[in-house]
Amino acid sequence: MRWPARISLAVALLLAASPARSRACETPRCLDIELVVVDAGDGSARDRAWLDAQLRHANALFSVIDVGFRVAARRVVAGRDHLRTRADRDELGRFASNDRAITVFLVRKLDDVDTAGQSLRGVHWRLRRDRRKTWIILSALDDTGAVLAHELGHYFGLPHSRARQSVMNKGRHNDPPFVERVFTQAEAEALRAGIRARFPELAKPTSR
């Protein structure tokens, strides 16, 4: 397999060594994730352990509704890995090839388009010209391991929360810290409905 010239050797080796399908999902219902690493050629993307930690945490939180996630495809693309504007986020849509999976982009840095000088750990983004098309963007700067779970909550319709224990509460308080927050009972019920509405054909029992 030949990688585009701008893609770093480190990222190419990372993805080449990864299995085509992750078996991290151990719940009765599994949803597919298409992981797309955006690399500018400097080798700054996070390693496999970082990606697996995000997936494990999301699976732990969603297990309360018997739903989990598995990486069905991993790709690396050459492109702008520091997203500064809304247009930069929209542009990622050209790499989202699988409309039967949840597309998750990994970039080096993600600027807050609403607050100058601030960065985000992740975002659930809707294509502005067609809001039916959505994807998740994760920043490699995240050090919590919990951002994928938070953005998946948005993907399935959850808003931000004021409940201190909720993973949908983006506050910086440490009671509990972000990595220890969970979905509330009301959020769990809303997630069930959101998943049924979004991907009914994917949320079916996994053959074992």
Number of C-alpha atoms within 10 A of each C-alpha: 4 5 14 11 9 13 20 19 13 16 25 20 11 15 17 14 10 12 12 13 14 17 12 15 21 17 18 16 18 22 21 21 21 23 23 21 26 24 24 19 20 13 15 17 24 19 14 13 9 15 15 16 15 19 24 19 19 24 23 18 21 21 18 15 15 17 24 24 24 22 24 17 19 19 16 22 19 16 17 18 24 17 22 16 13 15 11 14 22 18 14 19 17 7 15 19 11 12 11 14 20 22 22 23 25 22 26 21 23 25 19 18 14 9 8 9 8 10 16 16 21 24 22 18 20 17 17 13 8 8 9 8 14 20 23 21 28 23 24 21 16 18 12 16 18 23 26 27 24 26 25 21 25 19 22 19 17 18 13 15 16 12 14 19 18 21 28 26 19 15 15 9 10 12 10 14 14 23 15 15 20 24 23 16 12 8 19 19 13 15 23 16 14 18 19 14 12 14 16 11 11 16 19 14 12 13 6 5
